[in-house]
Amino acid sequence: MKTFKLANGTVRIDTACYLLELRTKDALAYLEIKGTHQKHLFFPGGACNPAGKRDETREFGPISATSKNGMAILTFEELSTLWKDKTHTWICGEESIEVFYSLKGRGDVERAHFFRGYLDGEERGMGSEMDEVFSTCPNFQEKLFFHPGESFTISAGNHLELPVGCQALASPCYCVGLHDRRDAAFWSVGLATTPGNYTWDAFQWNPPALLPPTPYVGDSVIGGAFAAVYDGKLRINGAWQSPRLIMAFARDRYDVLAQHLDYCRRHGYLPRPPDRKPAAWWSEPIYCTWHDQVAMSMPNGKKGKAGSGADVFGFCNQKLTGKWVRLLERNGCKPGIVILDAEWAVNRNSGEPDSKKWPEMRKWIESCHKRGIHVFVWIESWSVQGLPLEECITRDGKPVACDITSPKYLRRFKEMIRRWFSDAPDCLNADGIKVDGQLGVPTGPGLHNHGGVWGLELQRLYLKTLYEEAKKLKQDVCISAFSLNPLLAEYTDMVRIADMYTTRLTAHETMLHRAALYRIAQPQAIIDTDGQLAHFALDNYNSELAEQAKIGVPSLYAAELVMRKRFFLPLSVSKMTKEDYRVFAKVFGQHRKRNELPRFKASSWGGIRKRKSL
């Protein structure tokens, strides 16, 4: 690495991967990514805007350049209209640049910007020689690339304003890749901090302009740059340091995420993957009741449709589920895991079975155990169902989510966990849980909870509580989630590919993409390939389970009725055929053989687990 301090106050960093010039006198930075067409000119500061106010720059000070451990460290001050002692730091390595700023003052921050600010009555931003931005956050219609003039966020909760539907995996990684389609390489840009401080709502590319350059709306969408979105929930009262914007050279689109996470793990911004051995049974083939439930809810009397038209949740009951599991067993497709989906309980914040649907749920679970089948229950995290207001997160006084920071809700949640997993007489003795609803983490303005914890840290607190309490009761209990961020890996045993909405005729490519991201972000977790058949519009649907088994655990969401639904095409609901069962049985058998899963012996059921009756 070569560092030059030029006569006009410009500092130049020249490495094998990039050329950086900081020109604070001109309020400008230049970045060239070597071996690519990418060049970027941008504002070297970042406005930290409280709600309704603009953090304007009066001037930048001279650059101080030092070195440590082979890294060039550049610092310069900024004279701000709102904050005191505002100082920017750039840490430059051979293939990476880390940027952050510190300041003092008071205010409730809406957005903490990077490379976007205000100077001389104008809004300054980022201009780039590139033509697309790759998002490492999957969405329901599989839009991987955005035009540089589009604005999008990667949210700790959900982003319903995406032009192609909402996020598909919960709590994604705050990372994008800048790219020119003439090149193979990308420039990875992501947001990070130390664990405990991931409290922003979202990471945003191309934030909205507050000072449009002209009345024409098209001119206001090319400001580029990045922001951490807090929506007023970050209260600064004294000294504060921004999150880290981490930039790195990436060789392809998946390396965008890999490089970002590698940097974060090496520098203590994210934990390394937990080193633990999964229980062998976690890799057993899965059956989930959900798509049988949905198929049963389709109204009768219309061509191509089947079912009773009743409430979908009513079909998660003891009689039907017993029938579906026996169907699979009789046809050689015995699952090792059965997931009881929505809604088996009296409400979504209870561990008490709905006795009308499940008159003998504990007995039913024990009968599965005797046959070598493990049972998962379903939970919708963040639901307010059945809760008093005092146990809820509120927005402008109205309940929007359960409040894991509330002592009263915490007591309720721990009792729910005990009811699920303990082998005490009043409990279910279940073996795992499908955590759904994780996209419901509350974000945005007007929120209140008891603990003042927001963003990814709120999701982490929920999973941490669930995981630690569950493991006290049953050591090999399996916690299955669909959250991507490595900050949650310590509290995740299994990850689901999740709902597979796509523009394609099949969700195969969608499945491959999400699995690739999981392997990078949560390599410790077993991958549940989820219910693929419902998103397979072609008639060779039964071939897809074998493809699922190449990626992770083969998972069937149908035992009796194969429902295939692609919007704007005819719905198909049909009885599973003998050929379907034959194909699926073969996949299950090959999967067990490939993974050397032990054959079940009834006498050994309790031998691998530590139980505690509470």
C-alpha positions as CSV (number, residue, x, y, z in Angstrom):
1,M,0.0,0.0,0.0
2,K,1.2,3.5,-0.9
3,T,0.1,6.6,0.9
4,F,0.8,10.0,-0.5
5,K,0.0,13.4,1.0
6,L,-0.1,15.9,-1.8
7,A,0.7,19.6,-1.6
8,N,-3.0,20.8,-1.9
9,G,-4.1,18.8,1.1
10,T,-5.2,15.7,-0.9
11,V,-4.4,12.3,0.5
12,R,-4.0,9.4,-1.9
13,I,-4.2,5.7,-1.0
14,D,-3.0,3.4,-3.7
15,T,-3.4,-0.4,-3.3
16,A,-3.6,-3.4,-5.7
17,C,-7.4,-3.2,-5.4
18,Y,-8.3,0.5,-5.4
19,L,-7.2,4.1,-5.6
20,L,-8.6,6.5,-3.1
21,E,-8.2,10.3,-3.1
22,L,-9.6,12.4,-0.2
23,R,-9.8,16.1,-1.1
24,T,-11.4,17.7,2.0
25,K,-10.5,21.2,0.7
26,D,-12.9,20.5,-2.2
27,A,-15.3,18.4,0.0
28,L,-14.8,15.5,-2.5
29,A,-13.6,12.0,-2.5
30,Y,-12.6,9.8,-5.5
31,L,-12.5,6.0,-5.5
32,E,-11.5,3.8,-8.4
33,I,-11.9,0.1,-8.2
34,K,-9.0,-1.4,-10.1
35,G,-9.6,-4.0,-12.7
36,T,-13.2,-2.8,-13.2
37,H,-15.0,0.1,-14.8
38,Q,-16.1,1.4,-11.4
39,K,-15.2,5.0,-10.4
40,H,-17.0,7.0,-7.7
41,L,-17.0,10.7,-6.8
42,F,-18.7,11.5,-3.5
43,F,-19.1,13.8,-0.5
44,P,-16.5,12.6,2.1
45,G,-18.7,13.4,5.1
46,G,-22.1,12.2,6.3
47,A,-25.1,14.2,7.7
48,C,-26.5,12.9,11.0
49,N,-30.0,14.3,10.8
50,P,-32.4,14.5,13.7
51,A,-36.1,14.4,12.8
52,G,-37.0,17.7,11.0
53,K,-33.5,19.0,10.9
54,R,-30.5,19.0,8.6
55,D,-26.9,18.5,9.8
56,E,-25.1,20.9,7.4
57,T,-21.4,21.1,6.8
58,R,-19.7,24.4,7.1
59,E,-16.2,23.1,6.2
60,F,-13.8,20.1,6.6
61,G,-10.5,20.3,8.3
62,P,-7.1,19.0,7.0
63,I,-6.4,15.3,6.9
64,S,-4.2,13.5,9.4
65,A,-2.6,10.3,8.1
66,T,-1.1,7.6,10.3
67,S,-0.6,3.8,10.0
68,K,-1.2,0.8,12.3
69,N,-0.9,-2.9,11.6
70,G,-0.5,-2.3,7.9
71,M,-3.6,-0.1,7.7
72,A,-3.6,3.6,6.8
73,I,-5.7,5.6,9.2
74,L,-7.0,9.0,8.0
75,T,-8.9,11.4,10.2
76,F,-10.3,14.9,9.6
77,E,-12.7,17.2,11.4
78,E,-16.0,18.6,10.1
79,L,-17.5,21.8,11.3
80,S,-21.3,21.0,11.7
81,T,-24.2,23.3,12.2
82,L,-25.8,20.8,14.7
83,W,-23.1,18.7,16.3
84,K,-19.8,19.4,18.2
85,D,-16.4,17.8,17.7
86,K,-17.5,15.9,14.6
87,T,-14.6,13.8,13.4
88,H,-14.4,11.3,10.4
89,T,-12.1,8.3,10.4
90,W,-11.2,6.2,7.4
91,I,-9.2,2.9,8.0
92,C,-7.7,1.7,4.7
93,G,-6.4,-1.8,4.1
94,E,-5.2,-3.5,0.9
95,E,-8.7,-4.6,-0.1
96,S,-11.0,-2.8,2.3
97,I,-12.0,0.6,3.7
98,E,-13.8,1.2,6.9
99,V,-15.5,4.6,7.5
100,F,-17.2,6.0,10.6
101,Y,-17.6,9.3,12.4
102,S,-17.9,10.5,16.0
103,L,-19.7,13.6,17.4
104,K,-21.2,15.2,20.5
105,G,-24.6,16.8,21.2
106,R,-28.2,16.0,21.7
107,G,-31.0,14.9,19.4
108,D,-33.2,12.0,18.2
109,V,-31.7,10.8,15.0
110,E,-33.7,9.9,11.9
111,R,-30.9,9.0,9.6
112,A,-27.1,8.8,10.0
113,H,-25.8,9.3,6.4
114,F,-22.6,8.2,4.7
115,F,-21.4,10.2,1.7
116,R,-24.6,12.3,1.7
117,G,-24.7,15.8,3.3
118,Y,-25.3,19.5,2.8
119,L,-22.8,22.2,1.9
120,D,-23.3,25.8,0.7
121,G,-27.0,25.4,0.5
122,E,-26.9,22.3,-1.7
123,E,-27.3,18.6,-1.1
124,R,-24.2,16.6,-1.9
125,G,-24.0,12.9,-2.6
126,M,-22.4,10.2,-4.7
127,G,-22.0,9.8,-8.5
128,S,-20.8,6.5,-9.8
129,E,-19.6,4.8,-12.9
130,M,-21.7,1.7,-12.4
131,D,-25.1,0.5,-13.5
132,E,-26.6,-1.8,-10.8
133,V,-26.7,-2.4,-7.0
134,F,-26.9,-6.0,-5.8
135,S,-28.9,-6.6,-2.6
136,T,-27.9,-9.5,-0.3
137,C,-31.5,-9.3,1.1
138,P,-33.8,-11.7,-0.8
139,N,-37.3,-10.5,-1.6
140,F,-40.5,-12.3,-2.6
141,Q,-40.2,-11.7,-6.3
142,E,-36.5,-12.4,-6.5
143,K,-35.3,-8.9,-7.6
144,L,-31.6,-9.2,-7.0
145,F,-30.4,-6.1,-8.7
146,F,-31.6,-2.5,-8.4
147,H,-30.9,0.5,-10.7
148,P,-28.6,3.0,-9.0
149,G,-31.5,5.6,-9.2
150,E,-33.8,3.3,-7.2
151,S,-33.9,3.7,-3.4
152,F,-34.2,0.6,-1.3
153,T,-33.6,-0.5,2.3
154,I,-32.5,-3.7,4.0
155,S,-34.7,-3.7,7.1
156,A,-34.4,-5.4,10.5
157,G,-38.1,-6.0,10.2
158,N,-39.7,-5.7,6.8
159,H,-39.8,-3.4,3.8
160,L,-43.3,-3.4,2.3
161,E,-42.5,-0.5,-0.1
162,L,-40.3,-2.6,-2.4
163,P,-41.6,-2.5,-5.9
164,V,-41.6,-6.4,-6.0
165,G,-43.0,-7.3,-2.7
166,C,-41.5,-7.6,0.8
167,Q,-38.4,-9.1,2.2
168,A,-38.3,-12.9,2.1
169,L,-35.8,-13.8,4.9
170,A,-36.0,-12.1,8.2
171,S,-33.2,-10.0,9.7
172,P,-31.0,-10.0,6.6
173,C,-27.4,-8.8,6.4
174,Y,-26.8,-5.1,5.9
175,C,-24.8,-5.4,2.8
176,V,-25.0,-4.5,-0.9
177,G,-22.7,-4.8,-3.9
178,L,-22.0,-2.0,-6.3
179,H,-21.4,-3.3,-9.9
180,D,-21.0,-2.5,-13.5
181,R,-22.3,-5.2,-15.8
182,R,-19.1,-5.0,-17.9
183,D,-17.2,-6.4,-15.0
184,A,-17.0,-9.6,-13.0
185,A,-15.9,-8.0,-9.7
186,F,-18.1,-6.1,-7.3
187,W,-17.5,-3.5,-4.6
188,S,-19.0,-4.7,-1.3
189,V,-20.5,-2.0,1.0
190,G,-22.1,-2.9,4.3
191,L,-23.0,-1.5,7.7
192,A,-21.7,-3.0,11.0
193,T,-21.1,-2.2,14.6
194,T,-20.2,-4.1,17.8
195,P,-22.8,-6.6,19.1
196,G,-25.3,-4.8,21.3
197,N,-25.4,-1.8,19.1
198,Y,-27.3,-3.1,16.0
199,T,-30.2,-0.9,16.8
200,W,-31.0,0.9,13.5
201,D,-34.2,0.0,11.6
202,A,-32.6,-0.3,8.2
203,F,-29.6,0.1,5.9
204,Q,-30.5,2.3,2.9
205,W,-29.1,2.8,-0.5
206,N,-29.9,6.2,-2.1
207,P,-31.8,8.0,0.7
208,P,-34.5,10.5,-0.4
209,A,-33.1,14.0,-1.2
210,L,-34.2,16.8,1.2
211,L,-32.9,19.5,-1.2
212,P,-33.8,18.4,-4.8
213,P,-31.5,20.0,-7.4
214,T,-34.4,20.8,-9.7
215,P,-38.2,20.6,-9.6
216,Y,-38.0,17.5,-11.9
217,V,-38.4,14.4,-9.7
218,G,-36.0,12.4,-11.9
219,D,-33.1,14.6,-11.0
220,S,-33.6,14.0,-7.3
221,V,-33.1,10.2,-7.4
222,I,-29.5,10.1,-8.5
223,G,-27.9,11.2,-5.2
224,G,-26.7,7.7,-4.3
225,A,-24.9,7.0,-1.0
226,F,-25.9,5.2,2.1
227,A,-27.7,5.7,5.5
228,A,-28.5,4.0,8.7
229,V,-32.2,4.6,9.3
230,Y,-33.2,5.1,13.0
231,D,-36.6,6.9,12.5
232,G,-36.1,8.9,15.7
233,K,-35.4,6.0,18.0
234,L,-31.7,6.8,18.4
235,R,-31.3,9.3,21.2
236,I,-27.9,11.0,21.4
237,N,-27.1,12.7,24.6
238,G,-23.4,13.4,24.7
239,A,-20.7,11.5,22.8
240,W,-21.8,9.1,20.0
241,Q,-20.0,7.1,17.3
242,S,-21.7,6.0,14.1
243,P,-21.9,2.5,12.8
244,R,-19.1,1.4,10.5
245,L,-19.5,1.5,6.8
246,I,-17.3,-1.3,5.5
247,M,-16.2,-1.4,1.8
248,A,-14.3,-4.3,0.3
249,F,-13.3,-5.8,-3.0
250,A,-15.5,-8.8,-4.0
251,R,-14.9,-11.2,-6.8
252,D,-18.6,-12.0,-7.5
253,R,-22.0,-11.4,-6.2
254,Y,-21.9,-14.0,-3.4
255,D,-18.4,-12.8,-2.4
256,V,-20.0,-9.4,-1.7
257,L,-21.6,-11.0,1.4
258,A,-18.7,-13.3,2.2
259,Q,-16.1,-10.4,2.2
260,H,-18.4,-8.2,4.4
261,L,-19.0,-11.0,7.0
262,D,-15.4,-12.1,7.0
263,Y,-14.3,-8.5,7.8
264,C,-16.9,-8.2,10.5
265,R,-15.9,-11.5,12.1
266,R,-12.2,-10.7,12.1
267,H,-12.8,-7.2,13.6
268,G,-15.3,-8.2,16.3
269,Y,-18.4,-6.7,14.6
270,L,-20.1,-10.1,14.3
271,P,-19.5,-13.4,16.2
272,R,-17.9,-16.3,14.4
273,P,-20.2,-19.2,13.6
274,P,-20.8,-21.3,16.7
275,D,-18.8,-24.5,16.9
276,R,-21.4,-27.1,17.9
277,K,-22.4,-30.5,16.6
278,P,-26.1,-30.8,15.5
279,A,-28.2,-33.7,16.8
280,A,-28.4,-36.4,14.1
281,W,-32.2,-36.3,14.1
282,W,-32.2,-32.6,13.0
283,S,-31.4,-33.8,9.5
284,E,-34.4,-36.2,9.3
285,P,-36.9,-35.6,6.5
286,I,-39.6,-33.1,7.4
287,Y,-43.4,-33.0,6.9
288,C,-45.2,-29.8,7.7
289,T,-49.0,-29.6,7.7
290,W,-49.3,-26.1,6.2
291,H,-50.0,-26.7,2.5
292,D,-52.4,-29.6,3.3
293,Q,-54.2,-27.0,5.4
294,V,-54.2,-24.4,2.6
295,A,-55.4,-27.0,0.0
296,M,-58.2,-28.1,2.3
297,S,-59.3,-24.4,2.6
298,M,-59.8,-24.0,-1.1
299,P,-63.6,-23.8,-1.9
300,N,-65.4,-26.7,-3.5
301,G,-67.4,-26.6,-6.7
302,K,-65.0,-24.8,-9.0
303,K,-62.9,-26.3,-11.7
304,G,-59.4,-27.1,-10.6
305,K,-60.1,-26.5,-6.9
306,A,-60.7,-28.8,-4.0
307,G,-61.4,-28.6,-0.2
308,S,-64.1,-27.4,2.0
309,G,-63.6,-23.6,1.9
310,A,-63.3,-23.5,5.7
311,D,-60.8,-21.5,7.8
312,V,-57.3,-22.7,7.0
313,F,-56.3,-22.6,10.6
314,G,-59.0,-25.0,11.6
315,F,-57.4,-27.8,9.6
316,C,-54.4,-28.0,12.0
317,N,-56.1,-30.5,14.1
318,Q,-55.4,-33.9,15.7
319,K,-57.7,-35.9,13.4
320,L,-56.4,-34.6,10.1
321,T,-52.8,-34.4,11.1
322,G,-52.9,-38.0,12.3
323,K,-54.4,-39.0,8.9
324,W,-51.7,-37.1,7.0
325,V,-48.8,-38.6,8.9
326,R,-50.2,-42.1,8.6
327,L,-50.6,-41.6,4.8
328,L,-46.9,-40.8,4.5
329,E,-45.9,-43.7,6.7
330,R,-48.1,-46.2,4.7
331,N,-46.5,-45.0,1.5
332,G,-42.9,-45.3,2.6
333,C,-42.5,-41.6,3.2
334,K,-42.2,-41.6,7.0
335,P,-41.0,-38.2,8.2
336,G,-38.5,-37.9,11.0
337,I,-39.9,-34.5,11.9
338,V,-43.5,-33.4,11.8
339,I,-44.3,-29.6,12.1
340,L,-47.7,-28.7,13.4
341,D,-48.3,-25.3,11.7
342,A,-50.8,-22.5,12.4
343,E,-52.8,-22.6,14.6
344,W,-52.7,-25.5,17.1
345,A,-52.8,-23.3,20.3
346,V,-55.7,-21.4,21.9
347,N,-53.9,-18.2,20.7
348,R,-50.5,-17.1,19.3
349,N,-49.2,-16.2,22.7
350,S,-50.1,-19.4,24.5
351,G,-48.6,-22.9,25.1
352,E,-52.1,-24.3,25.7
353,P,-53.5,-26.5,22.9
354,D,-56.9,-25.7,21.5
355,S,-58.8,-28.6,22.9
356,K,-61.4,-28.5,20.2
357,K,-58.6,-29.2,17.6
358,W,-56.2,-31.1,19.8
359,P,-58.1,-32.9,22.6
360,E,-55.1,-35.1,23.4
361,M,-52.1,-33.3,22.0
362,R,-49.5,-34.6,24.5
363,K,-50.7,-38.2,24.0
364,W,-50.5,-37.6,20.2
365,I,-46.9,-36.3,20.4
366,E,-45.9,-39.3,22.6
367,S,-47.4,-41.7,20.0
368,C,-45.2,-40.0,17.4
369,H,-42.2,-40.4,19.7
370,K,-42.9,-44.2,19.9
371,R,-42.7,-44.3,16.1
372,G,-39.4,-42.4,15.9
373,I,-41.0,-39.1,14.8
374,H,-40.1,-35.8,16.4
375,V,-42.7,-33.0,16.6
376,F,-42.3,-29.3,16.2
377,V,-44.9,-26.7,17.2
378,W,-45.4,-23.4,15.4
379,I,-45.2,-19.9,16.8
380,E,-45.8,-16.5,15.2
381,S,-43.2,-14.3,16.8
382,W,-44.2,-10.7,17.5
383,S,-47.9,-11.5,17.5
384,V,-50.2,-9.4,19.8
385,Q,-52.9,-12.0,19.9
386,G,-54.2,-12.6,23.4
387,L,-52.1,-9.9,25.0
388,P,-53.0,-7.0,27.2
389,L,-51.7,-3.6,26.0
390,E,-49.0,-3.5,28.8
391,E,-47.3,-6.5,27.2
392,C,-47.2,-5.0,23.7
393,I,-44.9,-2.7,21.7
394,T,-47.0,0.2,20.7
395,R,-47.0,2.7,17.8
396,D,-48.7,5.9,18.8
397,G,-50.4,4.1,21.6
398,K,-51.7,1.1,19.6
399,P,-50.3,-2.4,19.9
400,V,-48.1,-3.7,17.0
401,A,-46.1,-6.5,18.5
402,C,-45.4,-8.5,21.7
403,D,-42.8,-6.7,23.9
404,I,-40.0,-9.1,24.7
405,T,-38.5,-6.2,26.8
406,S,-41.6,-6.2,29.1
407,P,-41.1,-8.2,32.4
408,K,-44.7,-9.3,32.3
409,Y,-44.5,-10.6,28.7
410,L,-41.1,-12.2,29.5
411,R,-42.7,-14.2,32.2
412,R,-45.5,-15.2,29.9
413,F,-43.0,-16.2,27.1
414,K,-41.0,-18.4,29.5
415,E,-44.1,-20.2,30.6
416,M,-45.0,-20.8,26.9
417,I,-41.6,-22.3,26.3
418,R,-42.0,-24.5,29.3
419,R,-45.3,-25.8,28.1
420,W,-43.9,-26.6,24.7
421,F,-40.8,-28.5,25.6
422,S,-40.9,-29.8,29.2
423,D,-41.9,-33.4,29.9
424,A,-43.8,-32.4,33.0
425,P,-47.4,-33.7,33.1
426,D,-48.9,-30.4,32.1
427,C,-46.6,-29.8,29.2
428,L,-46.4,-31.1,25.6
429,N,-42.9,-32.6,25.5
430,A,-42.4,-31.3,21.9
431,D,-39.0,-31.5,20.3
432,G,-38.6,-28.3,18.3
433,I,-40.2,-25.1,17.1
434,K,-40.9,-23.4,13.8
435,V,-40.4,-19.7,14.5
436,D,-42.6,-17.8,12.0
437,G,-43.5,-14.2,11.8
438,Q,-39.9,-12.9,12.3
439,L,-40.5,-10.2,9.6
440,G,-42.9,-8.6,12.2
441,V,-40.1,-6.9,14.2
442,P,-41.5,-3.4,14.6
443,T,-39.6,-0.6,12.7
444,G,-40.4,3.0,11.9
445,P,-41.4,6.1,13.9
446,G,-43.7,6.4,16.8
447,L,-42.7,3.2,18.6
448,H,-42.5,2.5,22.3
449,N,-41.4,-0.5,24.3
450,H,-40.2,-1.1,27.9
451,G,-36.5,-1.6,27.3
452,G,-35.7,0.8,24.5
453,V,-34.2,-2.0,22.4
454,W,-34.7,-1.8,18.6
455,G,-33.6,-3.2,15.3
456,L,-31.7,-6.4,15.0
457,E,-31.0,-6.3,18.7
458,L,-34.8,-6.8,19.4
459,Q,-34.9,-9.9,17.2
460,R,-31.7,-11.1,18.9
461,L,-33.3,-10.7,22.3
462,Y,-36.4,-12.7,21.3
463,L,-34.4,-15.6,19.9
464,K,-31.9,-15.5,22.7
465,T,-34.6,-15.8,25.3
466,L,-36.3,-18.7,23.3
467,Y,-33.1,-20.5,22.7
468,E,-31.7,-20.4,26.2
469,E,-34.9,-21.3,28.0
470,A,-35.6,-24.1,25.6
471,K,-32.1,-25.6,26.0
472,K,-32.6,-25.6,29.8
473,L,-35.5,-28.0,29.3
474,K,-34.2,-30.2,26.5
475,Q,-30.6,-30.2,25.3
476,D,-31.4,-31.3,21.7
477,V,-34.5,-29.2,21.2
478,C,-34.3,-27.7,17.7
479,I,-34.9,-24.0,17.1
480,S,-35.8,-23.4,13.5
481,A,-36.0,-19.8,12.2
482,F,-35.8,-18.0,8.9
483,S,-33.5,-15.2,9.9
484,L,-30.2,-14.7,7.9
485,N,-28.0,-12.4,10.0
486,P,-25.0,-14.1,11.7
487,L,-25.7,-12.1,14.9
488,L,-28.5,-14.6,15.4
489,A,-26.5,-17.7,14.6
490,E,-25.8,-18.5,18.3
491,Y,-29.5,-18.9,18.8
492,T,-30.4,-20.8,15.7
493,D,-30.1,-24.6,15.0
494,M,-32.0,-24.8,11.7
495,V,-32.9,-22.2,9.0
496,R,-35.8,-22.4,6.6
497,I,-35.7,-21.4,3.0
498,A,-39.1,-19.7,3.7
499,D,-42.0,-18.8,1.5
500,M,-41.0,-19.2,-2.2
501,Y,-43.0,-16.5,-4.1
502,T,-41.3,-15.8,-7.4
503,T,-41.9,-14.5,-10.9
504,R,-40.7,-17.9,-12.3
505,L,-42.7,-21.0,-13.0
506,T,-40.7,-22.8,-10.3
507,A,-38.9,-21.6,-7.2
508,H,-35.8,-23.7,-7.8
509,E,-33.4,-20.8,-8.6
510,T,-34.9,-18.9,-5.6
511,M,-34.1,-21.8,-3.4
512,L,-30.6,-22.1,-4.6
513,H,-30.0,-18.4,-4.1
514,R,-31.3,-18.3,-0.5
515,A,-29.4,-21.5,0.4
516,A,-26.2,-19.9,-0.9
517,L,-26.7,-16.9,1.4
518,Y,-27.4,-19.1,4.4
519,R,-24.2,-21.1,3.8
520,I,-22.3,-17.8,3.9
521,A,-24.1,-16.2,6.8
522,Q,-25.1,-19.2,9.0
523,P,-22.9,-22.2,8.1
524,Q,-23.6,-23.9,11.4
525,A,-27.4,-24.3,10.7
526,I,-29.2,-27.2,9.1
527,I,-31.2,-26.0,6.1
528,D,-34.9,-26.9,5.9
529,T,-35.7,-26.6,2.2
530,D,-39.4,-25.7,3.1
531,G,-42.5,-26.3,1.0
532,Q,-41.5,-26.2,-2.7
533,L,-44.3,-28.0,-4.5
534,A,-46.9,-25.2,-3.9
535,H,-44.7,-22.8,-6.0
536,F,-44.0,-25.3,-8.8
537,A,-46.3,-24.6,-11.7
538,L,-44.9,-27.3,-14.1
539,D,-46.3,-30.8,-14.1
540,N,-43.0,-32.5,-13.1
541,Y,-43.4,-31.1,-9.6
542,N,-42.4,-34.4,-7.9
543,S,-38.9,-34.1,-9.2
544,E,-38.2,-31.1,-7.0
545,L,-37.9,-33.0,-3.7
546,A,-34.7,-34.6,-5.0
547,E,-33.3,-31.2,-5.8
548,Q,-34.2,-30.0,-2.3
549,A,-32.3,-32.9,-0.8
550,K,-29.1,-31.8,-2.6
551,I,-29.3,-28.5,-0.7
552,G,-30.5,-29.5,2.7
553,V,-33.2,-31.5,4.5
554,P,-36.0,-32.6,2.1
555,S,-39.2,-31.1,3.3
556,L,-42.8,-32.0,2.2
557,Y,-45.6,-29.6,3.0
558,A,-48.2,-32.0,1.5
559,A,-49.2,-35.5,2.5
560,E,-52.5,-35.8,0.7
561,L,-53.2,-32.8,-1.5
562,V,-50.7,-31.2,-3.9
563,M,-51.6,-27.6,-4.2
564,R,-49.7,-25.6,-6.9
565,K,-50.3,-21.9,-7.1
566,R,-48.7,-19.2,-9.2
567,F,-50.6,-16.0,-9.4
568,F,-52.2,-15.2,-12.8
569,L,-52.2,-18.9,-13.7
570,P,-54.9,-21.5,-12.9
571,L,-54.8,-23.0,-9.4
572,S,-54.1,-26.8,-9.3
573,V,-55.1,-28.9,-6.3
574,S,-54.8,-32.7,-6.8
575,K,-54.5,-35.9,-4.8
576,M,-51.0,-37.1,-4.3
577,T,-50.5,-40.1,-6.7
578,K,-48.8,-43.4,-6.1
579,E,-46.0,-42.2,-8.3
580,D,-45.6,-39.1,-6.2
581,Y,-45.3,-41.3,-3.0
582,R,-42.8,-43.6,-4.7
583,V,-40.6,-40.7,-5.8
584,F,-40.8,-39.0,-2.4
585,A,-40.1,-42.3,-0.6
586,K,-37.0,-42.8,-2.7
587,V,-35.7,-39.3,-1.9
588,F,-36.3,-39.7,1.9
589,G,-34.5,-43.1,1.8
590,Q,-31.5,-41.8,-0.2
591,H,-31.3,-38.7,2.1
592,R,-31.2,-40.9,5.2
593,K,-28.5,-43.2,3.7
594,R,-26.4,-40.2,2.5
595,N,-26.5,-38.6,6.0
596,E,-26.2,-42.0,7.8
597,L,-29.1,-41.2,10.0
598,P,-29.4,-43.9,12.7
599,R,-32.4,-46.2,12.6
600,F,-34.9,-45.6,15.4
601,K,-35.2,-47.9,18.3
602,A,-38.0,-47.3,20.7
603,S,-35.9,-48.2,23.7
604,S,-33.4,-45.5,23.0
605,W,-35.8,-42.6,22.7
606,G,-34.9,-40.7,25.9
607,G,-31.2,-41.6,25.9
608,I,-29.8,-38.7,23.9
609,R,-31.4,-35.9,25.7
610,K,-31.2,-34.2,29.1
611,R,-34.7,-33.4,30.3
612,K,-35.9,-31.4,33.2
613,S,-39.4,-31.4,34.5
614,L,-40.5,-28.0,35.7
